[in-house]
Amino acid sequence: MTSNVCVAGVGMIPFVKPGANAPYPVMGAEATRLALADAGVGYDMIQQAYAGYVYGDSTCGQRALYQVGMTGIDFAKAAGYPDVFAHGMLVMGYLGQALTDAVSPPQLRAFSTRFVAITQLGARLTCEGHVSEFVDHDGERCAKLALTTKDENGDLKLSGEAVIAL
């Protein structure tokens, strides 16, 4: 399959070592604005955008695009989604909060999750867990918990496990 690609503008800003200038998302947003101005187009004409990073946090390129307006319902629909959706880390945070509401944080020995499906904004989420087995963890008697987060339709959004001291 072949595709036509058009790089219509260039935006350059001085790059300096971490901490010596504005945060990377701010620098990236400025470079993006300059590239759009150079091309003479608005972000509403962009069909796809790609952002990478070397030094910054793992989503700093994505954050840079948000700062120039590449977010919201129009952008989500252009990417093929029915609406904007919640970041997976938010759903993970809900599950982690539910876990530490049920179990004292000092008892927590391990917590891991796997993202299963996109969560639409406004979804009513239910976080659940049950003991899947009893285990020895670093010489300590523990319980391994199977964890899930589902939406109001029962669709699985996140699965995970935790190990807690007994």
N, C-alpha and C positions, 0 to 999 in steps of 0.2 A: 504494500500500500504506500502511495506517495502522497505527500501533502505540501502545499505551498505555505511557506513561512515568511513573514515580513517583519523585519526588525526596523521599526519606523523612527525610532528616536534614541538618543544617547544622553544619559545624565551622569556626570562625573562630579564627585566631591572629594576633597582631600581625605585620604585614609590614614589614620594614626593608630598607634598601639592602644590596646584596651585601657579605658579609664582616662585617656588624655584628651578626649573630645566628647561629643554627645554620645548617648547610648546607640548601639548598632541599629535598633529599629528606627530611631529618629534619622540616623544617617541614611539608611536604606530608603526611608520614605522620601527624604529630600532628593536622593538620586532618581527615584521613580517619578516624582513630580517634574524634575528637570527633563527626563526622557520623554514624558508625555507632552510637555510644553514644546520640546524640540520637534516632536512629531506632529504637533498641532492637533492632538486628539484628547478627548476626555476619557476617564476611566470607564465610562459607560459603553465605549466602543471596544473595549478589550474583551476578547473571548476567553483567553486563558492567560494566567500569569504564573511564572515559576520563580521561586526564590531559594537561594542556597545560603549557606553560612559556613564559615571556617572557625572563627573565634567565638561568636556569640552563642546565646542559649539556643537550644534546638529548634525553637520556633520564632527566632528573631526576624527571619525573612518574611514569615507569614504575618507577624506583627507589623512589619513595615508596610505591607500591602493594606492591612486594615487601616493604617493611619492615613492613607490617601483615598479611602472610601471604597476599597475593594472588599466590601462586606455587605451583609444585609440580604433582603429577599431577592433583589434583582441579580446580585452576584451568585447567590445560591441557585436560583433558577437557571441562570446561564450555564452553571456547572452540572445541571441535570437533576437537582434536588428540588422537592416540592416547597421547601421553606428553609430558613436558617436552622441550624441544629446545635445542640450542646456539644462542647468539646468533651472528648472521652475522659480527660483528666477530671472534669467536673463530676461526672458520674462516678469515677473512682473515689473522689473525695466524699461523695455522699455515702458510698459503701464503707469507706474507712471511718467516717463519723458514726455510722450506725454500729459498726463493730466496737468502737471505743466507748459508745454509749452503753453497750451491753457487757463489755469486758473491761476491767480496769486496765488502762494503758501499760502499767508496769508488767502485766501478765503477758503481753503480746511479745512473741518471739519471732514471728515471721508473718508477712502479709504480701501476697502477690495477686495480680489480676490479669485478665486477658479481655480485651475489647472484642465484642461479638458483633454488634450492630450499631448503627447510628441512632442517636436519641434525639427526637424532635423536641424543640422548645415547647414547654407547656405539658410535656408528658408527665403523668403521675407515676412515680417510680416506687417500687417496693423492694427493699433490701432484705434478704433472708439468709439464714445460715443454719447448718446443723452439724453435729459431730459426725465425721465420716470414719474416724478411727482414733484409737489411743496410741501414742507413739512415745518413744524415748528420744528426746531432743537434747543433745549435748549433755547426756547424763541426767536429764530432768524429765519427770513424768509430765506429759503434755497431751492435749487433745488437738487433733487436726480438724479444722472446720471447712466444710464446703460452702462457698458463698455465691450468691447470685443477686443480680439486680434485673428486675423485669419491669416493663411498662404496664399500663392499665389493660392492655390486650393480652398480657401474659407473654409477650415477646421478650426473649432474653437479650439483654443489652451488654451485660458484663458478667463474667464468671471469675471466680478466684478461690483462694484458700488462705487460711491463716493457721498459725500454730500458736496455741496459748498454754501457758503454764497452769497446772491444776493446783 
